[in-house]
Amino acid sequence: MVEWLRIRPERTYVDATTGTAGHAIEIARRLTTGKLIAIDRDPEALAIARERLKAFADKVVFVHAEFSKIGDVAADLGTPFDGVVADLGVSSLELDSRGRGFSFRWAGPLDMRMNPDSPLTAGEIVNHWPEKQLADLLYYRAEETDSRRIARAIVRARPIRDTEHLATVVAGVRKVRGRQKLQPATKTFLALRNAVNREEEELEQFLSRTPATLSLGGRWVVLSYHSLEDRPVKRAFQQLERQGSFRVLTRKVILPSDEEIKNNPRARSAKMRVAEKIATAEGRLGGRLQ
């Protein structure tokens, strides 16, 4: 990510999904007079990032917001960005926090909110949505082929007490097809997380608003973890290239090496795409950053 972002020490960069600052630290340490704009909608993650980036406090501006608000952030700051990075995965903080309800590895509350101020929880969906609406959610938001069977089982098992109970219900009815690479409840949890956090809508807005925030020569790096994330990114980059405003730099999607997967198993499904802005909305061609 750092290599493709091509960081200039005096420029302005955005980590649109700061999390606990894994990427942000690598960007900030390469800046001199430049700035890093650290955005995240999870206040707990942002607090951790603020602590981890304390040594770079004079270079970092923290923004508590959804990444779909990147246009508003750029307008407030009054400056274009020379690079934007977004990691669309759930942060390790959220996955490993029992009280957040993102994981089926243990009993946790049916929450799954990245922003605790959001009104909708996974519990509301699981225990109150009609069976057909629940089945449609599983099918369209996670491509779960057993969606109707799972939705029927969930409705019959209500009230679902916690994430462990939900995972058990799903595993009990999901068909086994060949060798199972995923835990049976993986797609159900993905669909619920997607709906609770409006992930598809947020991504769509982020993809449509980011181009205008980038300066000529600015680079845009996006990491995705499943096809429902990667496909929209790929399509958006291709459309921008057809319009002549961006150049796609990653003709083949970049995947983690075997060594990286060994050191960090959660990277195994990551896909990285990079594009570079080469023209303004008015079609004036621009060169690379000098």
C-alpha positions as CSV (number, residue, x, y, z in Angstrom):
1,M,0.0,0.0,0.0
2,V,2.8,2.4,0.9
3,E,4.7,1.7,-2.3
4,W,1.6,2.3,-4.5
5,L,0.5,5.4,-2.6
6,R,3.8,6.9,-3.6
7,I,4.0,9.2,-0.6
8,R,5.5,12.7,-0.9
9,P,6.6,14.0,2.5
10,E,5.0,17.5,2.1
11,R,1.7,16.3,0.7
12,T,-1.8,15.6,2.1
13,Y,-3.0,12.0,2.5
14,V,-6.2,10.4,3.7
15,D,-6.7,7.1,5.5
16,A,-10.4,6.8,5.0
17,T,-10.8,3.7,7.3
18,T,-8.2,4.4,10.0
19,G,-9.1,1.6,12.4
20,T,-6.3,1.2,14.9
21,A,-3.9,3.0,12.6
22,G,-2.0,0.2,11.0
23,H,-1.8,1.9,7.7
24,A,-1.9,5.4,9.2
25,I,1.3,4.9,11.1
26,E,3.2,3.9,7.9
27,I,1.9,7.0,6.1
28,A,2.5,9.4,9.0
29,R,6.1,8.3,9.5
30,R,6.9,9.3,5.9
31,L,5.6,12.8,6.2
32,T,7.6,16.0,7.1
33,T,5.4,19.1,6.5
34,G,2.6,17.0,5.0
35,K,-0.7,16.0,6.7
36,L,-2.5,12.8,7.3
37,I,-6.3,13.0,7.5
38,A,-7.4,10.0,9.7
39,I,-11.1,9.1,9.2
40,D,-13.1,6.4,11.0
41,R,-16.7,6.0,12.2
42,D,-15.8,3.9,15.1
43,P,-14.9,6.2,18.1
44,E,-13.2,3.4,20.0
45,A,-10.9,2.6,17.1
46,L,-10.2,6.3,16.5
47,A,-9.3,6.8,20.2
48,I,-6.7,3.9,19.9
49,A,-5.4,5.4,16.6
50,R,-5.0,8.8,18.3
51,E,-2.9,7.2,21.0
52,R,-0.8,5.2,18.6
53,L,-0.2,8.3,16.4
54,K,0.7,10.5,19.4
55,A,4.3,10.8,18.1
56,F,2.9,12.3,14.9
57,A,0.3,14.5,16.5
58,D,1.4,17.7,14.6
59,K,0.9,15.9,11.2
60,V,-2.5,14.2,11.8
61,V,-6.1,15.5,11.7
62,F,-8.6,13.0,13.2
63,V,-12.2,13.0,11.8
64,H,-15.0,10.9,13.3
65,A,-17.2,10.2,10.3
66,E,-18.2,7.6,7.8
67,F,-15.8,7.3,4.8
68,S,-18.7,8.2,2.5
69,K,-18.3,11.8,3.9
70,I,-14.9,12.2,2.3
71,G,-16.3,15.0,0.1
72,D,-17.4,17.0,3.2
73,V,-14.0,16.4,4.9
74,A,-12.2,17.8,1.8
75,A,-14.5,20.8,1.6
76,D,-14.0,21.5,5.4
77,L,-10.2,21.4,5.0
78,G,-10.2,23.3,1.8
79,T,-7.5,21.3,0.2
80,P,-7.4,18.4,-2.3
81,F,-5.8,15.1,-1.3
82,D,-2.7,13.7,-2.9
83,G,-3.6,10.1,-2.0
84,V,-6.5,8.2,-0.4
85,V,-6.4,4.7,1.0
86,A,-9.4,2.6,2.2
87,D,-9.3,-0.8,3.8
88,L,-12.8,-2.2,3.6
89,G,-12.4,-5.0,6.0
90,V,-13.6,-5.2,9.6
91,S,-10.8,-4.1,11.9
92,S,-9.2,-6.6,14.3
93,L,-10.4,-4.5,17.2
94,E,-14.0,-5.1,16.2
95,L,-13.6,-8.8,15.4
96,D,-11.8,-9.5,18.7
97,S,-14.1,-7.4,20.9
98,R,-16.6,-9.8,22.5
99,G,-18.9,-7.0,23.3
100,R,-19.3,-5.8,19.7
101,G,-20.9,-9.0,18.3
102,F,-18.9,-9.2,15.0
103,S,-17.6,-12.7,15.6
104,F,-19.2,-16.1,15.9
105,R,-16.2,-17.5,17.8
106,W,-17.9,-16.8,21.1
107,A,-21.2,-15.6,22.6
108,G,-21.6,-11.9,22.2
109,P,-24.5,-9.4,21.8
110,L,-26.2,-9.2,18.5
111,D,-24.9,-5.7,17.8
112,M,-22.4,-5.4,14.9
113,R,-22.5,-1.6,14.8
114,M,-19.2,0.1,13.8
115,N,-20.7,3.4,15.0
116,P,-22.5,2.9,18.3
117,D,-24.7,5.8,17.6
118,S,-26.3,4.0,14.7
119,P,-29.9,2.9,15.4
120,L,-30.1,-0.5,13.8
121,T,-28.5,-3.6,15.4
122,A,-28.2,-7.2,14.3
123,G,-30.6,-8.2,17.0
124,E,-33.3,-6.1,15.5
125,I,-32.9,-7.8,12.2
126,V,-32.5,-11.4,13.5
127,N,-35.4,-11.2,15.9
128,H,-37.9,-8.9,14.3
129,W,-37.5,-8.8,10.5
130,P,-40.0,-10.9,8.5
131,E,-38.7,-14.2,7.1
132,K,-38.8,-13.1,3.5
133,Q,-37.0,-9.9,4.2
134,L,-34.4,-11.8,6.2
135,A,-33.9,-14.3,3.4
136,D,-33.5,-11.6,0.8
137,L,-30.9,-9.9,3.0
138,L,-28.8,-13.1,3.2
139,Y,-29.1,-13.7,-0.5
140,Y,-28.4,-10.2,-1.9
141,R,-26.0,-8.9,0.7
142,A,-23.9,-12.1,1.1
143,E,-24.7,-14.3,-1.8
144,E,-25.9,-17.0,0.6
145,T,-27.5,-19.8,-1.5
146,D,-29.2,-21.3,1.6
147,S,-30.8,-18.0,2.4
148,R,-34.4,-19.2,2.6
149,R,-33.6,-22.3,4.7
150,I,-31.5,-20.2,7.1
151,A,-34.1,-17.5,7.4
152,R,-36.8,-20.0,8.2
153,A,-34.6,-21.6,10.9
154,I,-33.8,-18.2,12.5
155,V,-37.5,-17.3,12.7
156,R,-38.4,-20.6,14.2
157,A,-35.6,-20.3,16.8
158,R,-36.6,-16.8,18.0
159,P,-35.7,-15.2,20.2
160,I,-32.0,-15.6,19.2
161,R,-30.0,-14.9,22.3
162,D,-26.5,-14.0,21.1
163,T,-24.0,-14.6,18.3
164,E,-23.2,-18.1,19.4
165,H,-26.8,-19.1,19.4
166,L,-27.2,-17.6,15.9
167,A,-24.2,-19.4,14.6
168,T,-25.5,-22.7,15.9
169,V,-28.9,-22.2,14.3
170,V,-27.3,-21.4,10.9
171,A,-24.8,-24.3,11.1
172,G,-27.7,-26.7,11.9
173,V,-29.5,-26.1,8.6
174,R,-26.9,-25.0,6.1
175,K,-26.2,-27.6,3.4
176,V,-22.6,-29.0,3.3
177,R,-21.2,-28.8,-0.2
178,G,-17.8,-30.5,-0.6
179,R,-15.0,-29.3,1.5
180,Q,-16.1,-26.3,3.6
181,K,-13.6,-23.5,3.6
182,L,-15.8,-21.1,5.6
183,Q,-17.5,-21.5,8.9
184,P,-21.2,-22.1,8.0
185,A,-22.4,-18.8,9.6
186,T,-19.8,-16.6,7.8
187,K,-22.1,-15.3,5.1
188,T,-25.0,-14.8,7.5
189,F,-22.8,-12.6,9.7
190,L,-21.5,-10.8,6.7
191,A,-25.0,-10.0,5.5
192,L,-26.0,-8.7,9.0
193,R,-22.9,-6.6,9.4
194,N,-23.5,-5.2,5.9
195,A,-27.1,-4.2,6.6
196,V,-26.4,-2.8,10.1
197,N,-23.6,-0.6,8.8
198,R,-25.1,0.2,5.4
199,E,-21.8,-1.0,3.9
200,E,-23.0,-1.2,0.3
201,E,-24.5,2.3,0.4
202,E,-21.5,3.7,2.2
203,L,-19.1,2.2,-0.4
204,E,-21.1,3.4,-3.3
205,Q,-21.0,7.0,-2.0
206,F,-17.3,6.7,-1.2
207,L,-16.6,5.5,-4.7
208,S,-18.6,8.4,-6.3
209,R,-17.3,11.2,-4.1
210,T,-13.6,10.4,-3.7
211,P,-12.5,11.3,-7.3
212,A,-13.3,14.9,-6.9
213,T,-11.2,15.1,-3.7
214,L,-8.0,14.0,-5.3
215,S,-5.4,16.3,-6.9
216,L,-3.9,15.6,-10.3
217,G,-1.5,12.7,-9.9
218,G,-3.1,11.7,-6.7
219,R,-3.4,7.9,-6.1
220,W,-6.3,5.9,-4.7
221,V,-5.7,2.6,-3.0
222,V,-8.5,0.3,-2.0
223,L,-8.3,-3.0,-0.2
224,S,-11.3,-5.3,-0.3
225,Y,-12.0,-8.8,1.1
226,H,-14.9,-10.3,-0.8
227,S,-16.6,-10.0,-4.2
228,L,-19.4,-7.8,-3.0
229,E,-16.7,-5.2,-2.2
230,D,-14.2,-5.8,-4.9
231,R,-16.7,-5.8,-7.8
232,P,-17.9,-2.2,-7.2
233,V,-14.3,-1.0,-6.8
234,K,-13.3,-2.6,-10.0
235,R,-16.2,-1.2,-11.9
236,A,-15.8,2.3,-10.5
237,F,-12.1,2.3,-11.5
238,Q,-12.8,1.0,-15.0
239,Q,-15.5,3.7,-15.5
240,L,-13.2,6.5,-14.4
241,E,-10.6,5.2,-16.8
242,R,-13.1,5.1,-19.7
243,Q,-14.0,8.7,-18.9
244,G,-10.3,9.7,-19.1
245,S,-10.0,11.1,-15.6
246,F,-8.1,8.2,-14.0
247,R,-5.6,5.5,-15.0
248,V,-5.9,2.1,-13.4
249,L,-2.4,1.1,-12.3
250,T,-3.2,-2.5,-11.2
251,R,-4.2,-4.3,-14.4
252,K,-4.3,-7.5,-12.3
253,V,-5.6,-7.3,-8.8
254,I,-2.8,-7.5,-6.2
255,L,-3.0,-10.4,-3.8
256,P,-1.0,-11.0,-0.6
257,S,2.0,-13.2,-0.8
258,D,2.2,-16.6,0.9
259,E,4.6,-15.1,3.4
260,E,2.2,-12.3,4.3
261,I,-0.7,-14.8,4.7
262,K,1.5,-16.9,7.0
263,N,2.3,-13.9,9.2
264,N,-1.2,-12.5,9.0
265,P,-3.9,-15.1,8.1
266,R,-6.6,-12.4,8.0
267,A,-4.9,-11.0,4.9
268,R,-5.7,-14.2,2.9
269,S,-8.7,-12.8,1.1
270,A,-7.4,-9.3,0.6
271,K,-7.4,-7.7,-2.9
272,M,-5.8,-4.4,-3.7
273,R,-6.6,-2.1,-6.6
274,V,-4.9,1.3,-7.4
275,A,-5.9,4.1,-9.7
276,E,-4.2,7.5,-10.4
277,K,-6.0,10.7,-11.3
278,I,-4.8,12.1,-14.6
279,A,-7.5,14.7,-15.5
280,T,-9.9,17.1,-13.8
281,A,-13.7,16.8,-14.2
282,E,-13.4,19.3,-17.0
283,G,-11.1,16.9,-18.9
284,R,-7.9,18.9,-18.6
285,L,-5.0,16.4,-18.7
286,G,-2.6,16.5,-15.9
287,G,0.8,14.9,-15.2
288,R,2.1,13.0,-12.3
289,L,3.0,14.8,-9.1
290,Q,6.4,16.3,-9.2
